[in-house]
């Protein structure tokens, strides 16, 4: 793969609570039109499209795209749980980098229902059955708690026990997320909260309270990906490139070591990040801004260390020193993250992409991180997949 890959355009719509959004096809088409306009290309120029969503019937991607144009191009529907948007981006980048296409569209959308995530198919093996076995053996099973909150809550509890972390450490992540989201017009929750309010909200599982869990959300985001040669020939932007990217899945350590932090993707994330760092020669110390997968506050803490932003066992100090926000070492989730911006599963990875492209262009408004040249994206889905993407400002 020797074609340099540019992000020529991005677009997204404001995220919304379930029941307060347009239908998925309308949201998806709106995000696509925004990305095309940002890139300055017509839909007729797109050679392939990848559409990511989790909750929807097959070929929903075509429905979202057909209102934009009926050009006969290949449309690939992608479902990789919460990492769906980044998985679609990974496929698009491969197509361009490998020379299979020069100008590709990536779309992610989700029209979610209220309440915690659930399994829709009861008459066949669950893709998280192995996860349930591990957590049941380690902590027992609480039938009254959402399954995802049990995974990440138990992982956070295990981390806290291992490193002697205070309970309010996790809650501080929510305070930061809301503070960042206050400057994001696309975010669902923009009202700031105090540490006391986060801790006083209803307990969901383990150290997790309600304000430490991402909300079900509806939304869409999109990106136009093209080769640098194509961009230059057509007068498109070349100032943001995907310098490195890796996708990983589970290995035996996710299940065989009874380590709940590894169960929720620590090793997947670590491996993907290391592949990106090794292939690009960039280290975590070079990164100025990160959009990472904060589906729960506990996972943001784990991800700091898995991504190498701070050494293992030091996340609490990293947080207390303010190294995870403006004025610190690396600004994490300037968008407000999944906790505040929202987590429409298929759209999340493309929303992260949009935020980081805006940051690198200097278009993030009040969220802008000064002087940022390199930006890192982290998106995971249990079952499992982790995608880490490194963007670079070239202009």
C-alpha positions as CSV (number, residue, x, y, z in Angstrom):
1,X,0.0,0.0,0.0
2,X,1.9,3.0,-1.2
3,X,-0.8,5.6,-2.1
4,X,-0.9,8.4,0.4
5,X,-4.4,8.8,1.7
6,X,-6.0,12.2,2.3
7,X,-9.2,13.1,4.2
8,X,-10.6,15.5,1.7
9,X,-13.9,16.2,3.4
10,X,-15.9,15.5,6.6
11,X,-19.4,16.1,7.7
12,X,-21.7,15.2,10.6
13,X,-25.0,16.3,12.0
14,X,-25.9,17.2,15.6
15,X,-26.5,14.0,17.6
16,X,-29.8,13.5,19.3
17,X,-31.6,11.4,21.9
18,X,-33.7,8.5,20.5
19,X,-37.1,9.6,19.3
20,X,-35.8,13.2,18.7
21,X,-34.0,12.6,15.4
22,X,-34.8,12.1,11.8
23,X,-34.8,8.5,10.4
24,X,-31.5,6.9,9.7
25,X,-31.7,7.4,5.9
26,X,-32.3,11.2,6.3
27,X,-29.5,11.6,8.8
28,X,-27.1,9.6,6.7
29,X,-27.8,11.5,3.6
30,X,-27.4,14.8,5.4
31,X,-24.0,13.8,6.7
32,X,-22.9,12.6,3.2
33,X,-24.0,15.9,1.6
34,X,-22.0,17.8,4.3
35,X,-18.9,15.7,3.6
36,X,-19.2,16.1,-0.2
37,X,-19.7,19.8,0.2
38,X,-16.7,20.1,2.5
39,X,-14.5,18.1,0.1
40,X,-15.8,20.0,-3.0
41,X,-16.7,16.9,-4.9
42,X,-19.9,15.6,-6.6
43,X,-21.4,12.3,-5.6
44,X,-20.7,11.2,-9.2
45,X,-17.0,11.4,-8.5
46,X,-17.3,8.8,-5.7
47,X,-16.1,5.3,-6.8
48,X,-16.9,3.2,-3.8
49,X,-18.9,3.7,-0.6
50,X,-18.8,2.0,2.8
51,X,-21.8,2.4,5.1
52,X,-21.6,1.5,8.8
53,X,-24.5,0.8,11.1
54,X,-25.4,-1.8,13.8
55,X,-29.1,-1.6,14.4
56,X,-30.8,-1.9,11.0
57,X,-31.8,-4.2,8.2
58,X,-29.3,-5.3,5.6
59,X,-28.6,-2.8,2.8
60,X,-29.7,0.2,4.9
61,X,-26.6,1.9,3.6
62,X,-28.0,1.9,0.1
63,X,-31.2,3.5,1.4
64,X,-29.2,6.3,2.9
65,X,-27.1,6.8,-0.2
66,X,-29.7,6.4,-2.9
67,X,-31.3,9.8,-2.0
68,X,-27.9,11.4,-2.7
69,X,-27.4,9.6,-6.0
70,X,-27.9,6.5,-8.0
71,X,-24.5,6.1,-9.6
72,X,-24.2,2.3,-9.6
73,X,-21.1,2.2,-7.5
74,X,-20.3,-0.6,-5.0
75,X,-21.9,0.0,-1.6
76,X,-20.6,-2.1,1.2
77,X,-22.5,-2.4,4.5
78,X,-20.4,-2.7,7.6
79,X,-21.3,-3.9,11.1
80,X,-18.5,-4.4,13.6
81,X,-20.3,-3.4,16.8
82,X,-19.2,-0.1,18.4
83,X,-16.2,0.1,16.2
84,X,-18.3,0.0,13.0
85,X,-17.6,3.5,11.8
86,X,-13.8,3.1,12.1
87,X,-14.0,-0.3,10.6
88,X,-15.7,1.2,7.5
89,X,-13.0,3.9,7.5
90,X,-10.3,1.2,7.7
91,X,-11.8,-0.5,4.6
92,X,-12.0,2.7,2.7
93,X,-8.4,3.6,3.5
94,X,-7.3,0.2,2.3
95,X,-9.1,0.6,-1.0
96,X,-7.4,3.9,-1.6
97,X,-4.0,3.0,-0.3
98,X,-4.0,-0.2,-2.4
99,X,-5.0,1.5,-5.6
100,X,-8.4,-0.2,-5.9
101,X,-10.1,3.2,-5.9
102,X,-9.1,6.9,-5.8
103,X,-12.1,8.6,-4.2
104,X,-14.2,6.8,-1.6
105,X,-17.0,7.8,0.6
106,X,-17.4,6.5,4.2
107,X,-20.7,6.9,6.1
108,X,-21.8,5.9,9.6
109,X,-25.3,6.3,11.0
110,X,-27.5,4.9,13.8
111,X,-31.1,5.3,14.8
112,X,-31.1,3.9,18.3
113,X,-33.8,3.0,20.7
114,X,-34.0,4.3,24.3
115,X,-32.3,2.3,27.1
116,X,-29.2,0.2,27.4
117,X,-27.9,-2.0,24.6
118,X,-29.4,-5.4,24.4
119,X,-29.2,-8.6,22.4
120,X,-31.8,-8.8,19.6
121,X,-31.5,-12.4,18.7
122,X,-32.5,-14.9,21.4
123,X,-32.6,-18.1,19.2
124,X,-28.9,-18.3,18.3
125,X,-25.5,-18.1,20.0
126,X,-24.6,-14.7,21.3
127,X,-21.4,-13.1,20.1
128,X,-20.6,-12.0,23.6
129,X,-21.3,-15.4,25.2
130,X,-17.6,-15.9,25.9
131,X,-17.4,-12.5,27.6
132,X,-20.4,-13.4,29.8
133,X,-18.6,-16.6,30.9
134,X,-15.4,-14.8,31.9
135,X,-17.2,-12.0,33.9
136,X,-19.5,-14.5,35.6
137,X,-16.6,-16.6,36.7
138,X,-14.7,-13.5,38.0
139,X,-17.5,-11.4,39.5
140,X,-20.8,-13.2,39.2
141,X,-23.6,-12.0,37.0
142,X,-26.1,-9.3,37.9
143,X,-29.3,-9.9,35.8
144,X,-30.5,-6.4,36.7
145,X,-27.5,-4.5,35.3
146,X,-26.9,-3.8,31.6
147,X,-24.4,-6.2,30.1
148,X,-22.0,-3.6,28.7
149,X,-22.0,-1.7,32.0
150,X,-21.1,-5.0,33.8
151,X,-18.1,-5.6,31.5
152,X,-16.7,-2.1,31.8
153,X,-17.7,-1.5,35.4
154,X,-16.1,-4.8,36.4
155,X,-13.0,-3.9,34.4
156,X,-12.8,-0.5,36.2
157,X,-13.2,-2.1,39.6
158,X,-10.4,-4.6,38.8
159,X,-8.2,-1.8,37.7
160,X,-8.9,0.3,40.8
161,X,-8.2,-2.7,43.1
162,X,-4.9,-3.4,41.3
163,X,-3.6,0.2,41.5
164,X,-5.4,1.6,44.5
165,X,-7.4,4.1,42.5
166,X,-10.0,6.3,44.3
167,X,-13.6,6.0,43.1
168,X,-13.9,9.7,42.2
169,X,-11.0,9.2,39.7
170,X,-13.4,7.7,37.2
171,X,-16.1,10.3,37.9
172,X,-13.6,13.1,37.0
173,X,-13.7,11.9,33.4
174,X,-17.4,12.8,33.2
175,X,-16.8,16.3,34.5
176,X,-14.1,16.8,31.9
177,X,-16.3,15.4,29.1
178,X,-19.1,17.8,29.9
179,X,-16.7,20.7,30.1
180,X,-15.4,19.9,26.7
181,X,-18.8,19.2,25.2
182,X,-20.1,22.6,26.3
183,X,-18.2,24.0,23.3
184,X,-19.5,21.4,20.8
185,X,-22.8,22.2,19.0
186,X,-23.0,18.6,17.8
187,X,-23.1,17.1,21.3
188,X,-26.2,15.8,23.1
189,X,-25.2,16.8,26.6
190,X,-23.6,20.2,26.9
191,X,-24.6,21.2,30.4
192,X,-21.6,21.0,32.7
193,X,-21.8,18.8,35.8
194,X,-19.9,18.7,39.1
195,X,-18.0,15.8,40.6
196,X,-20.6,15.6,43.3
197,X,-23.4,15.3,40.8
198,X,-21.7,12.6,38.9
199,X,-21.1,10.5,42.1
200,X,-24.6,11.1,43.3
201,X,-26.3,9.9,40.1
202,X,-27.8,6.4,40.3
203,X,-25.3,3.5,40.5
204,X,-25.4,1.3,37.4
205,X,-22.7,-1.2,38.2
206,X,-19.5,-1.2,40.3
207,X,-17.9,2.2,40.2
208,X,-20.2,3.4,37.3
209,X,-23.0,5.8,38.0
210,X,-25.4,6.9,35.3
211,X,-23.5,10.0,34.5
212,X,-20.4,7.8,33.8
213,X,-22.2,5.8,31.0
214,X,-22.6,7.0,27.4
215,X,-26.2,7.5,26.3
216,X,-28.0,5.8,23.4
217,X,-27.9,8.3,20.6
218,X,-29.0,8.9,17.0
219,X,-26.8,10.5,14.5
220,X,-24.6,10.3,11.4
221,X,-21.2,11.3,10.1
222,X,-19.2,10.9,6.9
223,X,-15.9,11.4,5.3
224,X,-14.5,11.6,1.7
225,X,-11.2,9.7,1.4
226,X,-9.0,10.0,-1.6
227,X,-5.4,9.4,-2.8
228,X,-3.1,12.4,-2.7
229,X,-2.6,12.2,-6.5
230,X,-6.4,12.3,-7.1
231,X,-6.7,15.2,-4.7
232,X,-4.0,17.2,-6.4
233,X,-5.4,16.5,-9.9
234,X,-8.9,17.7,-8.8
235,X,-7.9,20.6,-6.6
236,X,-9.0,19.0,-3.4
237,X,-7.6,19.4,0.1
238,X,-4.4,17.5,0.9
239,X,-3.7,19.0,4.3
240,X,-4.9,16.1,6.4
241,X,-3.6,12.6,5.7
242,X,-4.1,9.2,7.4
243,X,-0.5,8.5,8.3
244,X,-1.1,5.2,10.0
245,X,-3.9,2.8,10.9
246,X,-4.4,-0.6,12.4
247,X,-7.2,-2.9,13.3
248,X,-6.9,-5.8,15.7
249,X,-9.2,-8.4,17.2
250,X,-9.2,-10.6,20.4
251,X,-6.4,-12.9,21.2
252,X,-6.3,-15.6,23.9
253,X,-5.4,-13.1,26.6
254,X,-8.9,-11.5,26.3
255,X,-10.4,-14.7,27.8
256,X,-7.8,-17.0,29.2
257,X,-6.2,-14.8,31.8
258,X,-9.4,-13.8,33.7
259,X,-8.1,-10.2,33.4
260,X,-11.2,-8.0,33.1
261,X,-9.3,-5.1,31.7
262,X,-8.2,-7.3,28.8
263,X,-11.7,-8.7,28.4
264,X,-12.9,-5.2,27.4
265,X,-10.2,-4.6,24.8
266,X,-7.0,-3.5,26.6
267,X,-4.7,-5.8,24.7
268,X,-6.6,-5.2,21.4
269,X,-6.1,-1.4,21.8
270,X,-2.5,-1.8,22.9
271,X,-1.6,-4.0,19.9
272,X,-3.3,-1.6,17.4
273,X,-1.6,1.4,18.9
274,X,1.8,-0.2,18.9
275,X,1.3,-1.2,15.2
276,X,0.5,2.4,14.3
277,X,3.5,3.8,16.3
278,X,5.9,1.3,14.8
279,X,4.7,1.8,11.2
280,X,4.9,5.6,11.4
281,X,7.8,6.3,13.7
282,X,5.5,8.4,15.8
283,X,5.3,7.9,19.6
284,X,2.5,8.7,22.0
285,X,4.5,11.6,23.3
286,X,4.2,13.3,19.9
287,X,0.4,13.3,19.9
288,X,-1.4,16.5,20.8
289,X,-5.1,15.5,20.7
290,X,-6.9,12.2,21.0
291,X,-10.5,11.1,20.4
292,X,-10.8,7.8,22.3
293,X,-13.5,5.3,23.1
294,X,-15.0,6.5,26.4
295,X,-18.2,4.4,26.3
296,X,-17.8,4.4,30.1
297,X,-15.5,6.5,32.2
298,X,-13.6,3.4,33.2
299,X,-12.7,2.6,29.6
300,X,-11.2,6.1,29.1
301,X,-8.9,5.5,32.1
302,X,-7.9,2.1,30.7
303,X,-7.4,3.5,27.2
304,X,-4.9,6.2,28.4
305,X,-2.5,3.4,29.3
306,X,-3.4,1.0,26.5
307,X,-2.6,3.8,24.0
308,X,0.7,4.6,25.8
309,X,-0.4,8.1,26.8
310,X,0.8,7.4,30.3
311,X,2.6,4.4,31.8
312,X,0.6,1.5,33.2
313,X,-0.8,2.2,36.7
314,X,-0.4,6.0,36.4
315,X,-3.7,7.1,34.9
316,X,-4.9,8.5,38.2
317,X,-2.0,10.9,38.4
318,X,-2.4,11.7,34.7
319,X,-6.0,12.8,35.5
320,X,-5.3,14.6,38.7
321,X,-2.4,16.6,37.0
322,X,-4.8,17.7,34.3
323,X,-2.6,16.1,31.6
324,X,-5.8,14.8,29.8
325,X,-7.2,18.2,29.0
326,X,-6.4,21.7,27.8
327,X,-3.1,23.0,29.2
328,X,-2.0,19.4,29.9
329,X,0.1,17.0,27.9
330,X,-2.6,15.7,25.5
331,X,-6.2,16.8,25.1
332,X,-8.5,13.8,25.2
333,X,-11.9,13.9,23.7
334,X,-12.2,17.6,23.0
335,X,-15.6,16.8,21.4
336,X,-16.9,15.7,24.7
337,X,-16.5,12.0,23.7
338,X,-19.1,9.3,23.7
339,X,-20.1,10.3,27.2
340,X,-21.3,13.7,26.3
341,X,-21.4,13.9,22.5
342,X,-23.2,10.6,22.3
343,X,-22.6,7.2,20.9
344,X,-24.7,6.4,17.8
345,X,-22.7,3.1,17.2
346,X,-22.2,3.2,13.5
347,X,-21.5,6.9,13.4
348,X,-19.1,7.2,16.3
349,X,-15.9,6.4,14.4
350,X,-16.7,8.9,11.7
351,X,-17.6,11.5,14.2
352,X,-14.2,11.0,15.8
353,X,-12.7,11.4,12.4
354,X,-14.5,14.6,11.8
355,X,-13.5,16.1,15.1
356,X,-9.8,15.3,14.5
357,X,-9.9,16.6,11.0
358,X,-11.4,19.9,12.2
359,X,-8.7,20.1,14.9
360,X,-5.9,19.6,12.4
361,X,-7.4,22.2,10.1
362,X,-7.8,24.7,12.9
363,X,-11.6,24.7,12.5
364,X,-12.7,23.4,15.9
365,X,-13.7,26.8,17.3
366,X,-13.7,27.1,21.0
367,X,-12.6,23.4,21.2
368,X,-9.4,24.1,19.2
369,X,-6.2,22.6,20.5
370,X,-3.4,25.0,19.7
371,X,-0.6,23.9,17.4
372,X,-1.8,20.4,16.9
373,X,0.1,18.4,14.1
374,X,-0.8,14.8,15.0
375,X,-4.1,13.4,16.1
376,X,-5.0,9.9,17.3
377,X,-8.3,8.1,17.0
378,X,-9.3,5.0,19.1
379,X,-12.6,3.1,18.5
380,X,-13.4,-0.3,19.9
381,X,-16.2,-2.8,19.7
382,X,-16.5,-5.9,21.8
383,X,-16.7,-9.2,20.1
384,X,-14.2,-7.8,19.1
385,X,-12.4,-5.1,17.1
386,X,-10.1,-2.2,17.9
387,X,-9.2,0.5,15.3
388,X,-6.5,3.1,15.9
389,X,-5.9,5.8,13.3
390,X,-3.2,8.4,13.2
391,X,-3.9,11.6,11.3
392,X,-1.3,14.2,10.4
393,X,-1.5,17.9,9.3
394,X,0.7,18.3,6.3
395,X,0.2,21.9,5.3
